[in-house]
Amino acid sequence: MELALILFILTYIGLILFQDYRPYIAAMLPVVGSVATSMGVNPTVLYFGLLIGATLGGNLTPIGASANITGIGILRKAGYKVSTQTFMKISVPFTLTAVFSGYILNWLLFGAL
């Protein structure tokens, strides 16, 4: 089950890199519920995995979250140039740390894995 949750979170991150997370989460909720039922596990664990991967995964790229787009716009108005590469040099370590922390929190809260 631990491997399944890790794979779910990584899949969510990969799918959310270039789109907003809200419609994706709304579309995936019934899918995650069905997968959890077919696996015979508590769906809450996978729902939180979806939440962790999708909301935090959007922070990896400049266009993955509306806050990133807004922040880059503010920086550009102030005269700073932010490339995707520069953004990701900063975002990758922070996002991976946040996702790992979320995974651990999920494990501690639900002890499900």
N, C-alpha and C positions, 0 to 999 in steps of 0.2 A: 504494500500500500504506500509506503514512503516513496518508492520509486515512481509510482503512478502520480502522486501529488507533485513531485518535482517535475515530472514530464508535463503535467498540466500547466504548472506555473510557467515553465520555459516556453511552452507552446503559446500561451496567452501573451507573453512578452513579445514573441516573434510576430504574432498577428497584429499587435497593436502599435507597432513602431511608426506607422505612417497614417494612422487614422485616429480619430477621437475615440476614447474608450467607452463613452456612454451608450451609443447604439450597439456596440459590440457586446457589452455586458448584457444589455436587454435581450439581444438575440441569442446569446449563449446560455442564459439561465435555464430554459427548458432542456437544452442539450445536456448540460452538466447534471441536472436532476435525473435525467434518464440514465446517464452513464453511471452515476452513483447507485441508482437502484439496481442496475444490471450487475454492478460489482458487489452489491450487498454491503455497502459502506454508508456511513452517516453522510448525507448530502451536504451538511453544513461545512464539513471539512473541505470539500471540493468547491463549494460556493466561496469560501474565504480564499481558497487558492486562486479562483478566478478573479476575485477582488484584488488580491495582492499583485498578481501578474499583470492584469490589465491596467490598473490605476498607476502602479509604479513603473511599469514597462514603457508607458508613454513618455516618461522623462528621459529616455535614452536619446531621442532625436529632437531636433528643433521643431518639427511639425507634429510630434506625437501627442502633444497636449496644448490646449489653447493658452495656458499660462506661459508656456515656452515661447509661443509666437508673440504674445504680448510683451514678455520680457525682452526678447530680441529686438522688437520694434522700439522699445524705450531706449535700449542701448544704442541702436542705430541713430535715433534722433539726437542722442547725446554725443554722436560722433565716433562711436566704437564700431568696428567691423567684426562681426562674429560669423565665422564660417561653420559649416556643419562639422568639419573635422575638429575645429577648436572647441565647439560646443560638446562634442562627444568625448574629447579628452578629459573634460571635467565631469560630464554626466555619467559615463560608464562606471567608474569606481563608486560614486555615490549611489547610483541606482542598484548596482549589484549588492552593495552593503544593505540598502533598504529592503531589497527583496529577500535576502538571506535572513535579515532580522524578522521580517514578516513571516517567513517560513517557520522560524524557531518559535515565534509567538503563536502561530497556528498550532504547532506541535504541543506547546505548553498548555494552551487553552483547552484543546480537545483531546490531547494525548492519544490521538486517533491513529497515528501512523504506525 
